[in-house]
Amino acid sequence: MRVLFASTRGSGHFQPLVPLIDACTARGDDVLVVAPPALEALLADRKQPYRIGGEPPQEELARVMARGLALPPEDGVAMMVGEVFGRLGTAAMLPALEEACRDWRPDLVLHEAFEFASVVAAERHGIPHARVAVSAARFTGATDPLLGPVLDPYGPGIAQRLLASPYLSRLPASLDPSPYAVTHRYHEALRPQALPDWWGGAEEPLVNITLGTEAGALPTAIGLYRAVLEAVSVLPVRVLLTTGHHIDVQDLGPLPPHVHVEPWVPQADVLRSASLVVCHGGSGTVYGALAAGVPLVCVPLFADQPENARLVAAAGAGTAVTPTGGPVDEPPKLGPDDVRSIRAAAERVLEEPSYRARAQSLADEMRTTARAAELLGTLEP
């Protein structure tokens, strides 16, 4: 089978496709990945063939992003989906995806849920398609009404056929019920490795601090990391801070010996040993922690993160701390009250066994879903 994978920019949008890409490769399928220029370095490190599509005009994209930042969070999300992923992203990526569907002739198109150009191309060439969740279904579903104005100018009814296509999610049904009639759930079979002993034999609980792959590019990023470190590093724990590649560790200032910083560590390796994850509530981090049975303290900053934090708290698998340190129309930052709230939340989750028990229950549920390779068998045309 020939399978075309399509993603928007951003590692968090691409990563949910990876287990499916790897499963296709392992079973001998022909795979082609089409993505924007921002993902080229990531794709170049992988073994699958790829093509790089276009990107929106930078001046127009900057104007739209600036307008979105000045809006209340829900309106900002609507602009991001409708304008950035929708109008601008679809127009930029469509030529490359049209060419791939026409010349490479895939049997199936799998796209992350906010990449739409591949759906237009697949519909024009009569190719089945399915979307892969990168967020909670309730968050994605709230943006579905935006799709008609974006997609139907390319062909009547495309938006409705996208919504009727199979929806593939790694989140468990009890945490994230789906409104989509055809929903399949899958999980990754990981083999995590032990972490190096960066703490000289210390055995206190390990807390992983991460703000994902995008927050490090914010102008307030250094302040965010310093605030979370201030909240957690005074506790009797070992700390592993993973920053992504946007941060120079020297900018964080002096660090105590029980705090270790790395740009990136395989998530599964960290979670193998972690007692708690303190994070931004990004979907990839939340999924990974729950799949490993590790509770969370979520400090949501933007996009789908508030919804993910609510789901975690409602499930009893962690807590949410909503930042109060800055206006809603400015890049997020954390103030002294936030530091105290994060510290209290971390102490509570570490001390109360019910949080870990609930996270482990969700991990057990996730392991009952299909493996990626098994799921592919149900999607074959």
C-alpha positions in Angstrom: 0.0 0.0 0.0 1.1 3.6 -0.7 0.4 6.0 2.1 0.9 9.7 2.0 1.2 11.6 5.3 0.7 15.3 5.5 1.4 17.7 8.4 1.4 21.4 9.1 4.5 23.0 10.7 5.4 22.2 14.3 6.7 19.0 15.9 3.5 18.7 18.0 1.4 18.4 14.8 3.8 15.9 13.2 4.5 13.6 16.1 1.0 11.9 16.3 1.7 10.7 12.7 5.0 9.1 13.6 3.8 5.8 15.1 1.6 5.3 11.9 4.5 6.3 9.6 6.8 3.8 11.5 4.2 1.1 11.3 3.8 1.6 7.6 7.5 1.4 7.1 7.9 -1.7 9.2 5.3 -3.6 7.2 6.8 -2.7 3.9 4.4 0.0 2.7 5.6 2.8 0.4 5.5 6.0 2.5 5.7 9.7 1.4 5.6 12.6 3.8 4.6 16.1 2.6 5.2 19.0 5.0 6.1 22.7 5.1 9.6 24.0 5.1 9.7 24.3 8.9 9.7 20.5 9.2 12.5 19.8 6.7 15.3 19.4 9.3 13.1 16.9 11.3 12.2 15.0 8.1 15.8 14.9 6.9 16.8 12.9 10.0 14.2 10.2 9.3 14.4 7.5 6.7 11.2 8.0 4.8 11.0 10.0 1.5 9.5 13.4 1.9 8.6 16.5 -0.2 8.5 20.0 1.0 5.5 22.2 0.2 5.1 25.9 0.3 4.5 28.4 3.1 2.3 31.5 3.3 3.7 34.9 2.5 5.6 35.9 5.6 4.3 39.4 5.9 0.7 38.3 5.7 1.3 35.5 8.1 2.9 37.9 10.6 -0.1 40.3 10.3 -2.6 37.5 11.0 -0.6 36.1 13.9 -0.3 39.6 15.5 -4.1 40.0 15.2 -4.7 36.6 16.7 -2.4 37.4 19.7 -4.5 40.5 20.5 -7.7 38.5 20.7 -9.2 36.6 23.7 -8.0 33.0 23.7 -11.1 31.4 22.0 -11.2 34.0 19.2 -7.4 33.6 18.8 -7.8 29.9 18.3 -10.5 30.5 15.7 -8.3 32.8 13.8 -5.4 30.4 13.9 -7.5 27.5 12.6 -9.5 29.5 10.1 -6.8 31.8 8.8 -3.4 30.3 9.5 -4.0 26.5 9.2 -7.1 27.0 6.9 -6.9 29.8 4.3 -3.2 30.5 4.3 -1.8 27.0 5.0 -4.2 25.2 2.6 -3.3 27.6 -0.3 0.5 27.3 0.4 0.6 23.4 0.6 -2.0 22.5 -2.0 0.4 22.6 -5.1 2.8 20.1 -3.5 0.0 17.8 -2.3 -1.9 18.0 -5.7 1.4 16.9 -7.4 1.9 14.1 -4.9 -1.6 12.7 -5.3 -1.5 13.0 -9.1 2.0 11.6 -9.7 2.7 9.4 -6.8 -0.9 8.0 -6.6 -1.2 7.0 -2.9 -3.8 4.5 -1.8 -4.5 6.4 1.4 -3.9 9.9 2.8 -3.4 10.3 6.5 -3.2 13.9 7.7 -2.9 15.6 11.0 -6.3 17.2 12.0 -5.3 20.8 11.1 -3.7 20.1 7.8 -6.4 20.5 5.1 -4.7 20.8 1.7 -4.2 17.0 1.5 -8.0 16.5 1.9 -8.6 18.8 -1.0 -6.1 17.0 -3.1 -7.3 13.5 -2.0 -10.9 14.5 -2.8 -10.0 15.7 -6.3 -8.2 12.4 -7.1 -10.7 10.1 -5.4 -8.3 8.9 -2.7 -9.5 7.8 0.8 -8.3 10.0 3.6 -8.4 10.0 7.4 -7.4 12.6 10.0 -5.1 12.0 12.9 -5.9 13.9 16.2 -3.3 16.3 17.5 -5.7 17.7 20.2 -8.6 16.6 22.4 -11.7 15.8 20.3 -13.7 18.5 22.1 -11.1 21.2 21.1 -11.0 19.9 17.5 -14.8 19.7 17.3 -15.2 23.3 18.4 -13.2 24.4 15.3 -15.1 22.2 12.9 -17.6 24.9 11.9 -14.7 26.9 10.5 -13.9 24.3 7.9 -16.8 25.0 5.5 -15.7 28.5 4.5 -12.1 27.3 4.2 -12.6 24.1 2.2 -15.8 24.3 0.3 -14.5 26.9 -2.2 -12.2 24.1 -3.4 -15.2 21.8 -4.0 -18.7 21.6 -2.6 -19.0 19.3 0.4 -15.3 18.8 1.1 -15.6 20.0 4.7 -18.5 17.6 5.4 -16.6 14.7 3.9 -13.6 15.5 6.0 -15.7 15.4 9.1 -17.2 12.1 8.0 -13.8 10.5 7.4 -12.1 8.3 10.0 -10.8 10.1 13.1 -7.7 8.5 14.7 -6.8 9.4 18.3 -4.3 8.3 20.9 -6.3 9.7 23.8 -8.5 7.2 25.7 -12.3 7.3 25.4 -13.0 7.9 29.1 -10.8 11.0 29.0 -11.7 12.3 25.6 -15.0 11.1 24.1 -15.3 11.6 20.4 -18.2 13.3 18.5 -17.1 11.6 15.3 -19.1 8.6 14.0 -15.9 6.7 12.8 -13.4 7.0 15.6 -10.4 4.6 16.0 -8.0 4.7 18.9 -4.4 3.5 18.9 -1.3 3.5 21.0 2.5 3.3 20.7 4.4 0.3 21.9 7.5 2.0 23.3 10.7 0.5 24.8 12.1 3.3 27.0 15.7 3.3 28.1 17.0 4.3 31.6 18.2 7.9 32.0 21.8 8.7 32.7 22.5 9.4 36.4 22.7 13.1 36.2 22.1 13.5 40.0 25.0 11.5 41.5 23.0 8.6 42.9 20.2 10.7 44.5 16.9 8.9 44.8 14.4 11.6 45.4 11.3 11.7 43.1 12.0 12.8 39.6 10.0 15.8 38.3 10.2 16.6 34.6 9.6 20.2 33.6 8.8 20.9 30.0 7.0 23.6 28.0 7.0 21.6 24.8 8.5 22.5 21.5 6.8 25.9 20.8 6.8 27.9 24.1 10.6 28.2 24.0 10.2 30.6 21.1 8.0 33.0 23.0 9.6 36.3 24.1 8.6 35.4 27.6 10.2 31.9 27.5 13.1 32.5 29.9 10.8 34.0 32.5 8.4 31.1 32.1 11.2 28.5 32.7 12.7 30.5 35.6 9.3 30.7 37.3 8.5 27.0 37.0 12.0 26.2 38.2 11.5 28.5 41.2 8.3 26.7 42.0 9.6 23.2 41.9 13.4 23.3 42.7 12.8 24.1 46.4 11.0 20.8 46.8 12.8 17.5 47.9 13.0 16.2 44.3 15.3 15.7 41.4 14.4 18.0 38.4 15.0 17.4 34.7 14.2 20.4 32.7 13.8 19.8 28.9 13.8 23.1 27.1 13.7 22.4 23.4 16.3 24.0 21.1 15.2 27.7 21.4 16.7 28.3 24.9 20.4 28.9 25.9 20.8 27.2 29.3 23.1 30.0 30.3 20.2 32.4 30.2 18.5 30.5 33.0 21.1 31.6 35.5 22.7 29.5 38.3 21.0 26.2 38.9 21.1 24.0 42.0 22.8 20.7 41.7 19.6 18.7 41.8 18.4 20.5 38.6 19.6 19.1 35.3 18.8 20.7 31.9 18.8 19.2 28.5 17.5 20.5 25.2 15.8 17.2 24.5 15.5 13.7 25.9 13.3 11.0 24.5 10.0 11.5 26.2 9.5 7.8 27.0 12.9 7.6 28.7 12.0 10.5 31.0 8.6 9.1 31.8 10.0 5.7 32.7 11.5 7.3 35.8 9.3 10.3 36.5 7.0 10.8 39.4 5.5 14.0 38.1 5.4 16.1 34.9 5.0 19.9 35.2 4.1 21.2 31.8 2.2 23.5 29.6 -0.6 21.0 28.9 0.4 20.4 25.3 -1.4 17.4 23.7 1.8 15.4 23.1 3.1 15.9 26.6 -0.3 15.1 28.2 -0.6 12.0 26.0 2.9 10.7 26.8 2.6 11.3 30.5 -0.8 9.5 30.8 0.3 6.7 28.6 3.1 6.1 31.1 0.9 6.5 34.1 2.5 9.7 35.3 0.4 12.5 36.8 0.7 16.1 35.7 0.6 19.7 36.9 -0.6 21.6 33.8 0.1 25.3 33.4 -1.7 26.1 30.1 -0.4 29.0 28.0 -2.4 29.0 24.7 -4.1 27.0 22.0 -5.5 23.6 23.1 -3.6 23.6 26.4 -6.4 25.0 28.6 -8.8 22.3 27.4 -6.1 19.6 28.0 -5.5 20.9 31.5 -9.3 20.7 32.2 -9.4 17.1 31.0 -6.5 16.1 33.2 -7.9 17.8 36.3 -11.4 16.4 35.7 -10.0 12.9 35.3 -8.2 13.2 38.7 -4.8 12.5 36.9 -3.3 15.8 37.9 -4.1 19.5 38.5 -4.3 22.7 36.5 -2.8 26.1 37.4 -4.1 28.9 35.2 -1.5 31.6 34.8 -2.5 35.0 36.2 0.8 36.9 35.6 -0.1 38.8 32.4 -2.8 40.3 30.2 -4.6 37.9 27.8 -3.6 40.0 24.8 0.2 39.6 25.5 2.5 36.6 25.5 2.0 34.5 28.6 4.1 35.0 31.7 4.0 33.8 35.3 3.9 36.0 38.4 4.7 35.3 42.1 1.2 34.0 42.8 1.6 31.5 39.9 4.9 30.3 41.4 3.3 29.6 44.7 0.3 27.9 43.1 2.5 25.6 41.0 4.6 24.7 44.0 1.5 23.8 46.0 0.1 21.8 43.2 3.3 19.9 42.7 3.5 19.1 46.4 -0.1 17.9 46.4 0.2 15.6 43.4 3.5 14.1 44.7 2.0 13.5 48.2 -1.5 12.2 47.2 -1.4 8.7 45.7 -4.8 9.0 44.0 -3.4 11.2 41.2 -0.9 8.5 40.2 -3.5 5.8 40.6 -5.8 7.6 38.2 -3.0 8.2 35.7 -2.1 4.6 35.8 -5.7 3.6 35.2 -5.8 5.7 32.1 -2.5 4.1 31.0 -4.1 0.7 31.3 -7.1 1.8 29.2 -4.8 3.2 26.5 -2.9 -0.1 26.3 -6.2 -1.8 25.4 -6.5 0.2 22.1 -5.1 -1.1 18.8 -1.4 -0.8 18.1 -0.6 1.5 15.1 0.0 -1.5 12.8 -3.3 -3.1 13.7 -5.1 0.2 13.1 -3.6 0.5 9.6 -5.3 -2.8 8.7 -8.7 -1.4 9.3 -8.0 1.6 7.0 -6.8 -0.3 3.9 -9.0 0.6 0.9 
